[in-house]
């Protein structure tokens, strides 16, 4: 399954933006952003905000991962 926190961290690094930039955009401190990076799951409203801020759709890879999980035999 996709680790969404690590995906957000990777995209932020790809864009060469500091953690403090994302924290300012989200209206929180850097510690809160590092906690997001450590999460395997995230609230969809927060993910939408982050997707908008980073101009990156994080929902598509989550959807793809969910499809792969659904295709696995039980």
NORNOR-V747814 format. One line per field, one symbol per residue. ss: DSSP state (H for helix, E for strand, L for the rest). A space follows every 10 residues. Layout:
ss=???
//
This chain:
ss=LLLHHHHHHH HHHHLLLLHH HHHHHHLLLH HHHHHHHLLL LLLHHHHHHH HHHHLLLHHH HHHHHHHHHH HLLL
//
